[in-house]
Amino acid sequence: MDLFQDFAKMIQEMYSVSEELRPAGEKLSKMTDEMYAMELTSTLNGELGMEDVFVHGDLWSGNLLWTKTTNGVVLSRVLDYQAS
């Protein structure tokens, strides 16, 4: 993906002009392939024994409604007025 390659290139350029940033930049540059392994976005939860979930992407505490029950407070609803 071009976006990720551009990001990796930007990191390399950034640390190549600064001796202070070079050690961190070199470490980050080595991690970019792993950081952007897109296939992990659909398989990592299974590898960790977690269920599939819907990801809201812009979840704020104000989007959540809670209900008091005899077992404590539980999530009742997720609201998103932009999607309604």
PDB file with one MODEL, atoms N, CA, C and O in Angstrom:
MODEL        1
ATOM      1  N   MET A   1       0.837  -1.175   0.000  1.00  0.00           N
ATOM      2  CA  MET A   1       0.000   0.000   0.000  1.00  0.00           C
ATOM      3  C   MET A   1       0.883   1.240   0.000  1.00  0.00           C
ATOM      4  O   MET A   1       1.831   1.342   0.779  1.00  0.00           O
ATOM      5  N   ASP A   2       0.570   2.157  -0.858  1.00  0.00           N
ATOM      6  CA  ASP A   2       1.379   3.356  -1.003  1.00  0.00           C
ATOM      7  C   ASP A   2       1.427   4.195   0.265  1.00  0.00           C
ATOM      8  O   ASP A   2       2.476   4.744   0.602  1.00  0.00           O
ATOM      9  N   LEU A   3       0.309   4.301   0.971  1.00  0.00           N
ATOM     10  CA  LEU A   3       0.264   5.105   2.187  1.00  0.00           C
ATOM     11  C   LEU A   3       1.291   4.621   3.197  1.00  0.00           C
ATOM     12  O   LEU A   3       1.988   5.430   3.810  1.00  0.00           O
ATOM     13  N   PHE A   4       1.391   3.324   3.375  1.00  0.00           N
ATOM     14  CA  PHE A   4       2.315   2.773   4.349  1.00  0.00           C
ATOM     15  C   PHE A   4       3.761   2.910   3.881  1.00  0.00           C
ATOM     16  O   PHE A   4       4.658   3.156   4.687  1.00  0.00           O
ATOM     17  N   GLN A   5       3.981   2.751   2.588  1.00  0.00           N
ATOM     18  CA  GLN A   5       5.323   2.947   2.052  1.00  0.00           C
ATOM     19  C   GLN A   5       5.737   4.402   2.198  1.00  0.00           C
ATOM     20  O   GLN A   5       6.892   4.696   2.508  1.00  0.00           O
ATOM     21  N   ASP A   6       4.788   5.320   1.973  1.00  0.00           N
ATOM     22  CA  ASP A   6       5.072   6.744   2.149  1.00  0.00           C
ATOM     23  C   ASP A   6       5.414   7.049   3.602  1.00  0.00           C
ATOM     24  O   ASP A   6       6.314   7.842   3.879  1.00  0.00           O
ATOM     25  N   PHE A   7       4.690   6.415   4.534  1.00  0.00           N
ATOM     26  CA  PHE A   7       4.959   6.629   5.954  1.00  0.00           C
ATOM     27  C   PHE A   7       6.352   6.126   6.309  1.00  0.00           C
ATOM     28  O   PHE A   7       7.094   6.803   7.021  1.00  0.00           O
ATOM     29  N   ALA A   8       6.706   4.956   5.821  1.00  0.00           N
ATOM     30  CA  ALA A   8       8.033   4.399   6.094  1.00  0.00           C
ATOM     31  C   ALA A   8       9.119   5.312   5.530  1.00  0.00           C
ATOM     32  O   ALA A   8      10.149   5.527   6.168  1.00  0.00           O
ATOM     33  N   LYS A   9       8.884   5.844   4.338  1.00  0.00           N
ATOM     34  CA  LYS A   9       9.849   6.761   3.723  1.00  0.00           C
ATOM     35  C   LYS A   9       9.971   8.041   4.542  1.00  0.00           C
ATOM     36  O   LYS A   9      11.072   8.563   4.723  1.00  0.00           O
ATOM     37  N   MET A  10       8.840   8.550   5.038  1.00  0.00           N
ATOM     38  CA  MET A  10       8.851   9.758   5.849  1.00  0.00           C
ATOM     39  C   MET A  10       9.670   9.535   7.121  1.00  0.00           C
ATOM     40  O   MET A  10      10.428  10.412   7.534  1.00  0.00           O
ATOM     41  N   ILE A  11       9.517   8.372   7.735  1.00  0.00           N
ATOM     42  CA  ILE A  11      10.285   8.059   8.942  1.00  0.00           C
ATOM     43  C   ILE A  11      11.771   8.048   8.628  1.00  0.00           C
ATOM     44  O   ILE A  11      12.574   8.607   9.375  1.00  0.00           O
ATOM     45  N   GLN A  12      12.138   7.411   7.522  1.00  0.00           N
ATOM     46  CA  GLN A  12      13.550   7.347   7.144  1.00  0.00           C
ATOM     47  C   GLN A  12      14.117   8.741   6.899  1.00  0.00           C
ATOM     48  O   GLN A  12      15.232   9.040   7.328  1.00  0.00           O
ATOM     49  N   GLU A  13      13.361   9.592   6.215  1.00  0.00           N
ATOM     50  CA  GLU A  13      13.821  10.954   5.953  1.00  0.00           C
ATOM     51  C   GLU A  13      13.953  11.743   7.245  1.00  0.00           C
ATOM     52  O   GLU A  13      14.897  12.515   7.413  1.00  0.00           O
ATOM     53  N   MET A  14      13.014  11.550   8.153  1.00  0.00           N
ATOM     54  CA  MET A  14      13.016  12.281   9.410  1.00  0.00           C
ATOM     55  C   MET A  14      14.265  11.951  10.221  1.00  0.00           C
ATOM     56  O   MET A  14      14.947  12.852  10.709  1.00  0.00           O
ATOM     57  N   TYR A  15      14.562  10.676  10.365  1.00  0.00           N
ATOM     58  CA  TYR A  15      15.705  10.347  11.214  1.00  0.00           C
ATOM     59  C   TYR A  15      17.033  10.504  10.483  1.00  0.00           C
ATOM     60  O   TYR A  15      18.081  10.536  11.127  1.00  0.00           O
ATOM     61  N   SER A  16      17.015  10.601   9.175  1.00  0.00           N
ATOM     62  CA  SER A  16      18.278  10.774   8.462  1.00  0.00           C
ATOM     63  C   SER A  16      18.833  12.185   8.620  1.00  0.00           C
ATOM     64  O   SER A  16      20.028  12.396   8.415  1.00  0.00           O
ATOM     65  N   VAL A  17      18.000  13.150   8.978  1.00  0.00           N
ATOM     66  CA  VAL A  17      18.468  14.533   9.139  1.00  0.00           C
ATOM     67  C   VAL A  17      18.732  14.887  10.599  1.00  0.00           C
ATOM     68  O   VAL A  17      19.177  15.997  10.892  1.00  0.00           O
ATOM     69  N   SER A  18      18.467  13.971  11.510  1.00  0.00           N
ATOM     70  CA  SER A  18      18.641  14.270  12.930  1.00  0.00           C
ATOM     71  C   SER A  18      19.348  13.122  13.633  1.00  0.00           C
ATOM     72  O   SER A  18      18.814  12.019  13.742  1.00  0.00           O
ATOM     73  N   GLU A  19      20.549  13.397  14.105  1.00  0.00           N
ATOM     74  CA  GLU A  19      21.293  12.382  14.854  1.00  0.00           C
ATOM     75  C   GLU A  19      20.557  12.007  16.138  1.00  0.00           C
ATOM     76  O   GLU A  19      20.631  10.864  16.589  1.00  0.00           O
ATOM     77  N   GLU A  20      19.852  12.964  16.720  1.00  0.00           N
ATOM     78  CA  GLU A  20      19.124  12.709  17.961  1.00  0.00           C
ATOM     79  C   GLU A  20      17.976  11.723  17.744  1.00  0.00           C
ATOM     80  O   GLU A  20      17.684  10.898  18.611  1.00  0.00           O
ATOM     81  N   LEU A  21      17.325  11.814  16.575  1.00  0.00           N
ATOM     82  CA  LEU A  21      16.192  10.947  16.279  1.00  0.00           C
ATOM     83  C   LEU A  21      16.590   9.621  15.633  1.00  0.00           C
ATOM     84  O   LEU A  21      15.773   8.704  15.547  1.00  0.00           O
ATOM     85  N   ARG A  22      17.820   9.515  15.187  1.00  0.00           N
ATOM     86  CA  ARG A  22      18.255   8.340  14.429  1.00  0.00           C
ATOM     87  C   ARG A  22      17.991   7.005  15.138  1.00  0.00           C
ATOM     88  O   ARG A  22      17.413   6.115  14.513  1.00  0.00           O
ATOM     89  N   PRO A  23      18.381   6.814  16.405  1.00  0.00           N
ATOM     90  CA  PRO A  23      18.140   5.503  17.036  1.00  0.00           C
ATOM     91  C   PRO A  23      16.661   5.123  17.083  1.00  0.00           C
ATOM     92  O   PRO A  23      16.298   3.989  16.770  1.00  0.00           O
ATOM     93  N   ALA A  24      15.817   6.061  17.472  1.00  0.00           N
ATOM     94  CA  ALA A  24      14.381   5.765  17.533  1.00  0.00           C
ATOM     95  C   ALA A  24      13.819   5.545  16.136  1.00  0.00           C
ATOM     96  O   ALA A  24      12.986   4.662  15.934  1.00  0.00           O
ATOM     97  N   GLY A  25      14.264   6.334  15.182  1.00  0.00           N
ATOM     98  CA  GLY A  25      13.783   6.202  13.810  1.00  0.00           C
ATOM     99  C   GLY A  25      14.154   4.873  13.190  1.00  0.00           C
ATOM    100  O   GLY A  25      13.357   4.279  12.464  1.00  0.00           O
ATOM    101  N   GLU A  26      15.354   4.404  13.469  1.00  0.00           N
ATOM    102  CA  GLU A  26      15.778   3.111  12.934  1.00  0.00           C
ATOM    103  C   GLU A  26      14.933   1.977  13.515  1.00  0.00           C
ATOM    104  O   GLU A  26      14.557   1.050  12.798  1.00  0.00           O
ATOM    105  N   LYS A  27      14.635   2.052  14.812  1.00  0.00           N
ATOM    106  CA  LYS A  27      13.780   1.028  15.427  1.00  0.00           C
ATOM    107  C   LYS A  27      12.382   1.069  14.821  1.00  0.00           C
ATOM    108  O   LYS A  27      11.813   0.033  14.479  1.00  0.00           O
ATOM    109  N   LEU A  28      11.833   2.279  14.689  1.00  0.00           N
ATOM    110  CA  LEU A  28      10.490   2.431  14.142  1.00  0.00           C
ATOM    111  C   LEU A  28      10.435   1.969  12.696  1.00  0.00           C
ATOM    112  O   LEU A  28       9.463   1.339  12.278  1.00  0.00           O
ATOM    113  N   SER A  29      11.462   2.277  11.939  1.00  0.00           N
ATOM    114  CA  SER A  29      11.507   1.873  10.537  1.00  0.00           C
ATOM    115  C   SER A  29      11.469   0.350  10.397  1.00  0.00           C
ATOM    116  O   SER A  29      10.824  -0.170   9.487  1.00  0.00           O
ATOM    117  N   LYS A  30      12.150  -0.362  11.283  1.00  0.00           N
ATOM    118  CA  LYS A  30      12.145  -1.826  11.244  1.00  0.00           C
ATOM    119  C   LYS A  30      10.774  -2.397  11.598  1.00  0.00           C
ATOM    120  O   LYS A  30      10.432  -3.508  11.195  1.00  0.00           O
ATOM    121  N   MET A  31       9.993  -1.625  12.356  1.00  0.00           N
ATOM    122  CA  MET A  31       8.692  -2.101  12.808  1.00  0.00           C
ATOM    123  C   MET A  31       7.566  -1.813  11.820  1.00  0.00           C
ATOM    124  O   MET A  31       6.478  -2.369  11.976  1.00  0.00           O
ATOM    125  N   THR A  32       7.777  -0.970  10.810  1.00  0.00           N
ATOM    126  CA  THR A  32       6.668  -0.537   9.960  1.00  0.00           C
ATOM    127  C   THR A  32       6.004  -1.683   9.213  1.00  0.00           C
ATOM    128  O   THR A  32       4.781  -1.688   9.074  1.00  0.00           O
ATOM    129  N   ASP A  33       6.762  -2.647   8.732  1.00  0.00           N
ATOM    130  CA  ASP A  33       6.138  -3.771   8.027  1.00  0.00           C
ATOM    131  C   ASP A  33       5.179  -4.514   8.945  1.00  0.00           C
ATOM    132  O   ASP A  33       4.073  -4.879   8.544  1.00  0.00           O
ATOM    133  N   GLU A  34       5.610  -4.732  10.169  1.00  0.00           N
ATOM    134  CA  GLU A  34       4.761  -5.439  11.125  1.00  0.00           C
ATOM    135  C   GLU A  34       3.583  -4.575  11.563  1.00  0.00           C
ATOM    136  O   GLU A  34       2.477  -5.078  11.760  1.00  0.00           O
ATOM    137  N   MET A  35       3.821  -3.278  11.716  1.00  0.00           N
ATOM    138  CA  MET A  35       2.764  -2.366  12.151  1.00  0.00           C
ATOM    139  C   MET A  35       1.628  -2.310  11.141  1.00  0.00           C
ATOM    140  O   MET A  35       0.466  -2.148  11.515  1.00  0.00           O
ATOM    141  N   TYR A  36       1.957  -2.440   9.883  1.00  0.00           N
ATOM    142  CA  TYR A  36       0.954  -2.272   8.836  1.00  0.00           C
ATOM    143  C   TYR A  36       0.640  -3.564   8.102  1.00  0.00           C
ATOM    144  O   TYR A  36       0.330  -3.546   6.910  1.00  0.00           O
ATOM    145  N   ALA A  37       0.717  -4.658   8.792  1.00  0.00           N
ATOM    146  CA  ALA A  37       0.329  -5.936   8.212  1.00  0.00           C
ATOM    147  C   ALA A  37      -1.192  -5.998   8.253  1.00  0.00           C
ATOM    148  O   ALA A  37      -1.773  -6.441   9.243  1.00  0.00           O
ATOM    149  N   MET A  38      -1.835  -5.553   7.177  1.00  0.00           N
ATOM    150  CA  MET A  38      -3.284  -5.391   7.157  1.00  0.00           C
ATOM    151  C   MET A  38      -4.033  -6.697   7.395  1.00  0.00           C
ATOM    152  O   MET A  38      -5.142  -6.682   7.928  1.00  0.00           O
ATOM    153  N   GLU A  39      -3.439  -7.836   7.005  1.00  0.00           N
ATOM    154  CA  GLU A  39      -4.141  -9.094   7.225  1.00  0.00           C
ATOM    155  C   GLU A  39      -4.336  -9.363   8.720  1.00  0.00           C
ATOM    156  O   GLU A  39      -5.244 -10.100   9.104  1.00  0.00           O
ATOM    157  N   LEU A  40      -3.493  -8.771   9.557  1.00  0.00           N
ATOM    158  CA  LEU A  40      -3.653  -8.952  11.000  1.00  0.00           C
ATOM    159  C   LEU A  40      -4.941  -8.329  11.516  1.00  0.00           C
ATOM    160  O   LEU A  40      -5.468  -8.764  12.540  1.00  0.00           O
ATOM    161  N   THR A  41      -5.457  -7.321  10.826  1.00  0.00           N
ATOM    162  CA  THR A  41      -6.675  -6.666  11.302  1.00  0.00           C
ATOM    163  C   THR A  41      -7.867  -7.605  11.285  1.00  0.00           C
ATOM    164  O   THR A  41      -8.838  -7.381  12.007  1.00  0.00           O
ATOM    165  N   SER A  42      -7.813  -8.646  10.479  1.00  0.00           N
ATOM    166  CA  SER A  42      -8.943  -9.576  10.430  1.00  0.00           C
ATOM    167  C   SER A  42      -8.640 -10.928  11.075  1.00  0.00           C
ATOM    168  O   SER A  42      -9.527 -11.776  11.164  1.00  0.00           O
ATOM    169  N   THR A  43      -7.412 -11.141  11.523  1.00  0.00           N
ATOM    170  CA  THR A  43      -7.072 -12.444  12.096  1.00  0.00           C
ATOM    171  C   THR A  43      -6.539 -12.386  13.523  1.00  0.00           C
ATOM    172  O   THR A  43      -6.557 -13.396  14.226  1.00  0.00           O
ATOM    173  N   LEU A  44      -6.070 -11.235  13.955  1.00  0.00           N
ATOM    174  CA  LEU A  44      -5.409 -11.148  15.253  1.00  0.00           C
ATOM    175  C   LEU A  44      -6.329 -11.522  16.403  1.00  0.00           C
ATOM    176  O   LEU A  44      -5.901 -12.186  17.348  1.00  0.00           O
ATOM    177  N   ASN A  45      -7.596 -11.101  16.335  1.00  0.00           N
ATOM    178  CA  ASN A  45      -8.504 -11.437  17.434  1.00  0.00           C
ATOM    179  C   ASN A  45      -8.640 -12.954  17.594  1.00  0.00           C
ATOM    180  O   ASN A  45      -8.696 -13.451  18.719  1.00  0.00           O
ATOM    181  N   GLY A  46      -8.694 -13.683  16.499  1.00  0.00           N
ATOM    182  CA  GLY A  46      -8.786 -15.138  16.572  1.00  0.00           C
ATOM    183  C   GLY A  46      -7.540 -15.750  17.175  1.00  0.00           C
ATOM    184  O   GLY A  46      -7.619 -16.698  17.956  1.00  0.00           O
ATOM    185  N   GLU A  47      -6.385 -15.205  16.810  1.00  0.00           N
ATOM    186  CA  GLU A  47      -5.134 -15.701  17.370  1.00  0.00           C
ATOM    187  C   GLU A  47      -5.062 -15.452  18.870  1.00  0.00           C
ATOM    188  O   GLU A  47      -4.399 -16.191  19.598  1.00  0.00           O
ATOM    189  N   LEU A  48      -5.746 -14.406  19.330  1.00  0.00           N
ATOM    190  CA  LEU A  48      -5.759 -14.081  20.756  1.00  0.00           C
ATOM    191  C   LEU A  48      -6.936 -14.709  21.488  1.00  0.00           C
ATOM    192  O   LEU A  48      -7.105 -14.500  22.690  1.00  0.00           O
ATOM    193  N   GLY A  49      -7.760 -15.486  20.764  1.00  0.00           N
ATOM    194  CA  GLY A  49      -8.911 -16.133  21.380  1.00  0.00           C
ATOM    195  C   GLY A  49     -10.069 -15.192  21.650  1.00  0.00           C
ATOM    196  O   GLY A  49     -10.881 -15.442  22.540  1.00  0.00           O
ATOM    197  N   MET A  50     -10.151 -14.107  20.883  1.00  0.00           N
ATOM    198  CA  MET A  50     -11.217 -13.126  21.066  1.00  0.00           C
ATOM    199  C   MET A  50     -12.250 -13.262  19.953  1.00  0.00           C
ATOM    200  O   MET A  50     -11.925 -13.704  18.851  1.00  0.00           O
ATOM    201  N   GLU A  51     -13.501 -12.880  20.241  1.00  0.00           N
ATOM    202  CA  GLU A  51     -14.567 -12.947  19.249  1.00  0.00           C
ATOM    203  C   GLU A  51     -14.483 -11.765  18.287  1.00  0.00           C
ATOM    204  O   GLU A  51     -13.847 -10.753  18.582  1.00  0.00           O
ATOM    205  N   ASP A  52     -15.139 -11.908  17.124  1.00  0.00           N
ATOM    206  CA  ASP A  52     -15.270 -10.792  16.193  1.00  0.00           C
ATOM    207  C   ASP A  52     -16.167  -9.737  16.816  1.00  0.00           C
ATOM    208  O   ASP A  52     -17.137 -10.064  17.500  1.00  0.00           O
ATOM    209  N   VAL A  53     -15.846  -8.476  16.581  1.00  0.00           N
ATOM    210  CA  VAL A  53     -16.668  -7.381  17.096  1.00  0.00           C
ATOM    211  C   VAL A  53     -16.813  -6.311  16.022  1.00  0.00           C
ATOM    212  O   VAL A  53     -15.996  -6.213  15.106  1.00  0.00           O
ATOM    213  N   PHE A  54     -17.862  -5.515  16.152  1.00  0.00           N
ATOM    214  CA  PHE A  54     -18.056  -4.347  15.301  1.00  0.00           C
ATOM    215  C   PHE A  54     -17.261  -3.205  15.908  1.00  0.00           C
ATOM    216  O   PHE A  54     -17.392  -2.927  17.100  1.00  0.00           O
ATOM    217  N   VAL A  55     -16.442  -2.541  15.109  1.00  0.00           N
ATOM    218  CA  VAL A  55     -15.642  -1.430  15.604  1.00  0.00           C
ATOM    219  C   VAL A  55     -16.272  -0.134  15.142  1.00  0.00           C
ATOM    220  O   VAL A  55     -16.427   0.107  13.945  1.00  0.00           O
ATOM    221  N   HIS A  56     -16.631   0.696  16.100  1.00  0.00           N
ATOM    222  CA  HIS A  56     -17.296   1.965  15.825  1.00  0.00           C
ATOM    223  C   HIS A  56     -16.352   2.937  15.129  1.00  0.00           C
ATOM    224  O   HIS A  56     -16.745   3.584  14.159  1.00  0.00           O
ATOM    225  N   GLY A  57     -15.124   3.050  15.605  1.00  0.00           N
ATOM    226  CA  GLY A  57     -14.134   3.909  14.981  1.00  0.00           C
ATOM    227  C   GLY A  57     -14.059   5.307  15.558  1.00  0.00           C
ATOM    228  O   GLY A  57     -13.025   5.962  15.428  1.00  0.00           O
ATOM    229  N   ASP A  58     -15.122   5.789  16.191  1.00  0.00           N
ATOM    230  CA  ASP A  58     -15.123   7.131  16.769  1.00  0.00           C
ATOM    231  C   ASP A  58     -15.951   7.104  18.049  1.00  0.00           C
ATOM    232  O   ASP A  58     -16.856   7.919  18.229  1.00  0.00           O
ATOM    233  N   LEU A  59     -15.640   6.177  18.921  1.00  0.00           N
ATOM    234  CA  LEU A  59     -16.447   5.963  20.118  1.00  0.00           C
ATOM    235  C   LEU A  59     -16.013   6.903  21.237  1.00  0.00           C
ATOM    236  O   LEU A  59     -14.839   6.965  21.603  1.00  0.00           O
ATOM    237  N   TRP A  60     -16.979   7.622  21.763  1.00  0.00           N
ATOM    238  CA  TRP A  60     -16.760   8.534  22.884  1.00  0.00           C
ATOM    239  C   TRP A  60     -17.650   8.095  24.033  1.00  0.00           C
ATOM    240  O   TRP A  60     -18.662   7.429  23.816  1.00  0.00           O
ATOM    241  N   SER A  61     -17.286   8.457  25.238  1.00  0.00           N
ATOM    242  CA  SER A  61     -18.104   8.095  26.397  1.00  0.00           C
ATOM    243  C   SER A  61     -19.509   8.667  26.277  1.00  0.00           C
ATOM    244  O   SER A  61     -20.459   8.086  26.803  1.00  0.00           O
ATOM    245  N   GLY A  62     -19.654   9.802  25.589  1.00  0.00           N
ATOM    246  CA  GLY A  62     -20.971  10.398  25.383  1.00  0.00           C
ATOM    247  C   GLY A  62     -21.864   9.586  24.458  1.00  0.00           C
ATOM    248  O   GLY A  62     -23.070   9.830  24.399  1.00  0.00           O
ATOM    249  N   ASN A  63     -21.301   8.628  23.736  1.00  0.00           N
ATOM    250  CA  ASN A  63     -22.078   7.755  22.854  1.00  0.00           C
ATOM    251  C   ASN A  63     -22.648   6.545  23.591  1.00  0.00           C
ATOM    252  O   ASN A  63     -23.363   5.740  22.994  1.00  0.00           O
ATOM    253  N   LEU A  64     -22.341   6.409  24.867  1.00  0.00           N
ATOM    254  CA  LEU A  64     -22.717   5.211  25.610  1.00  0.00           C
ATOM    255  C   LEU A  64     -23.821   5.496  26.615  1.00  0.00           C
ATOM    256  O   LEU A  64     -23.775   6.498  27.328  1.00  0.00           O
ATOM    257  N   LEU A  65     -24.807   4.621  26.670  1.00  0.00           N
ATOM    258  CA  LEU A  65     -25.859   4.679  27.681  1.00  0.00           C
ATOM    259  C   LEU A  65     -25.710   3.467  28.586  1.00  0.00           C
ATOM    260  O   LEU A  65     -25.553   2.341  28.115  1.00  0.00           O
ATOM    261  N   TRP A  66     -25.760   3.707  29.876  1.00  0.00           N
ATOM    262  CA  TRP A  66     -25.569   2.660  30.865  1.00  0.00           C
ATOM    263  C   TRP A  66     -26.857   2.430  31.635  1.00  0.00           C
ATOM    264  O   TRP A  66     -27.664   3.348  31.783  1.00  0.00           O
ATOM    265  N   THR A  67     -27.058   1.216  32.125  1.00  0.00           N
ATOM    266  CA  THR A  67     -28.230   0.863  32.918  1.00  0.00           C
ATOM    267  C   THR A  67     -27.772   0.224  34.224  1.00  0.00           C
ATOM    268  O   THR A  67     -26.896  -0.640  34.241  1.00  0.00           O
ATOM    269  N   LYS A  68     -28.392   0.676  35.327  1.00  0.00           N
ATOM    270  CA  LYS A  68     -28.113   0.048  36.620  1.00  0.00           C
ATOM    271  C   LYS A  68     -28.956  -1.211  36.739  1.00  0.00           C
ATOM    272  O   LYS A  68     -30.162  -1.187  36.493  1.00  0.00           O
ATOM    273  N   THR A  69     -28.320  -2.305  37.116  1.00  0.00           N
ATOM    274  CA  THR A  69     -29.024  -3.570  37.334  1.00  0.00           C
ATOM    275  C   THR A  69     -28.633  -4.105  38.704  1.00  0.00           C
ATOM    276  O   THR A  69     -27.803  -3.516  39.397  1.00  0.00           O
ATOM    277  N   THR A  70     -29.223  -5.198  39.079  1.00  0.00           N
ATOM    278  CA  THR A  70     -28.853  -5.818  40.355  1.00  0.00           C
ATOM    279  C   THR A  70     -27.426  -6.351  40.320  1.00  0.00           C
ATOM    280  O   THR A  70     -26.819  -6.576  41.367  1.00  0.00           O
ATOM    281  N   ASN A  71     -26.890  -6.554  39.119  1.00  0.00           N
ATOM    282  CA  ASN A  71     -25.514  -7.029  38.957  1.00  0.00           C
ATOM    283  C   ASN A  71     -24.521  -5.894  38.767  1.00  0.00           C
ATOM    284  O   ASN A  71     -23.337  -6.139  38.534  1.00  0.00           O
ATOM    285  N   GLY A  72     -24.988  -4.655  38.864  1.00  0.00           N
ATOM    286  CA  GLY A  72     -24.106  -3.513  38.662  1.00  0.00           C
ATOM    287  C   GLY A  72     -24.545  -2.709  37.458  1.00  0.00           C
ATOM    288  O   GLY A  72     -25.691  -2.806  37.018  1.00  0.00           O
ATOM    289  N   VAL A  73     -23.643  -1.924  36.932  1.00  0.00           N
ATOM    290  CA  VAL A  73     -23.933  -1.084  35.776  1.00  0.00           C
ATOM    291  C   VAL A  73     -23.494  -1.823  34.517  1.00  0.00           C
ATOM    292  O   VAL A  73     -22.369  -2.317  34.435  1.00  0.00           O
ATOM    293  N   VAL A  74     -24.400  -1.894  33.530  1.00  0.00           N
ATOM    294  CA  VAL A  74     -24.084  -2.574  32.272  1.00  0.00           C
ATOM    295  C   VAL A  74     -24.341  -1.632  31.101  1.00  0.00           C
ATOM    296  O   VAL A  74     -25.179  -0.734  31.183  1.00  0.00           O
ATOM    297  N   LEU A  75     -23.623  -1.845  30.033  1.00  0.00           N
ATOM    298  CA  LEU A  75     -23.814  -1.054  28.824  1.00  0.00           C
ATOM    299  C   LEU A  75     -25.172  -1.377  28.224  1.00  0.00           C
ATOM    300  O   LEU A  75     -25.489  -2.539  27.973  1.00  0.00           O
ATOM    301  N   SER A  76     -25.970  -0.345  27.998  1.00  0.00           N
ATOM    302  CA  SER A  76     -27.315  -0.535  27.477  1.00  0.00           C
ATOM    303  C   SER A  76     -27.385  -0.265  25.981  1.00  0.00           C
ATOM    304  O   SER A  76     -27.966  -1.055  25.235  1.00  0.00           O
ATOM    305  N   ARG A  77     -26.802   0.838  25.536  1.00  0.00           N
ATOM    306  CA  ARG A  77     -26.875   1.229  24.125  1.00  0.00           C
ATOM    307  C   ARG A  77     -25.614   1.984  23.708  1.00  0.00           C
ATOM    308  O   ARG A  77     -24.935   2.602  24.528  1.00  0.00           O
ATOM    309  N   VAL A  78     -25.327   1.914  22.419  1.00  0.00           N
ATOM    310  CA  VAL A  78     -24.319   2.761  21.800  1.00  0.00           C
ATOM    311  C   VAL A  78     -25.062   3.646  20.822  1.00  0.00           C
ATOM    312  O   VAL A  78     -25.722   3.151  19.908  1.00  0.00           O
ATOM    313  N   LEU A  79     -24.959   4.961  21.009  1.00  0.00           N
ATOM    314  CA  LEU A  79     -25.653   5.922  20.149  1.00  0.00           C
ATOM    315  C   LEU A  79     -24.673   6.562  19.184  1.00  0.00           C
ATOM    316  O   LEU A  79     -23.533   6.859  19.541  1.00  0.00           O
ATOM    317  N   ASP A  80     -25.127   6.771  17.962  1.00  0.00           N
ATOM    318  CA  ASP A  80     -24.330   7.508  16.984  1.00  0.00           C
ATOM    319  C   ASP A  80     -25.295   8.311  16.136  1.00  0.00           C
ATOM    320  O   ASP A  80     -25.867   7.794  15.177  1.00  0.00           O
ATOM    321  N   TYR A  81     -25.475   9.571  16.488  1.00  0.00           N
ATOM    322  CA  TYR A  81     -26.441  10.405  15.784  1.00  0.00           C
ATOM    323  C   TYR A  81     -26.049  10.650  14.332  1.00  0.00           C
ATOM    324  O   TYR A  81     -26.921  10.878  13.494  1.00  0.00           O
ATOM    325  N   GLN A  82     -24.763  10.609  14.019  1.00  0.00           N
ATOM    326  CA  GLN A  82     -24.334  10.812  12.637  1.00  0.00           C
ATOM    327  C   GLN A  82     -24.807   9.682  11.738  1.00  0.00           C
ATOM    328  O   GLN A  82     -25.028   9.890  10.545  1.00  0.00           O
ATOM    329  N   ALA A  83     -24.963   8.507  12.289  1.00  0.00           N
ATOM    330  CA  ALA A  83     -25.378   7.357  11.490  1.00  0.00           C
ATOM    331  C   ALA A  83     -26.892   7.199  11.447  1.00  0.00           C
ATOM    332  O   ALA A  83     -27.402   6.334  10.736  1.00  0.00           O
ATOM    333  N   SER A  84     -27.617   8.024  12.201  1.00  0.00           N
ATOM    334  CA  SER A  84     -29.075   7.860  12.233  1.00  0.00           C
ATOM    335  C   SER A  84     -29.767   8.672  11.168  1.00  0.00           C
ATOM    336  O   SER A  84     -30.993   8.641  11.066  1.00  0.00           O
TER     337      SER A  84
ENDMDL
END
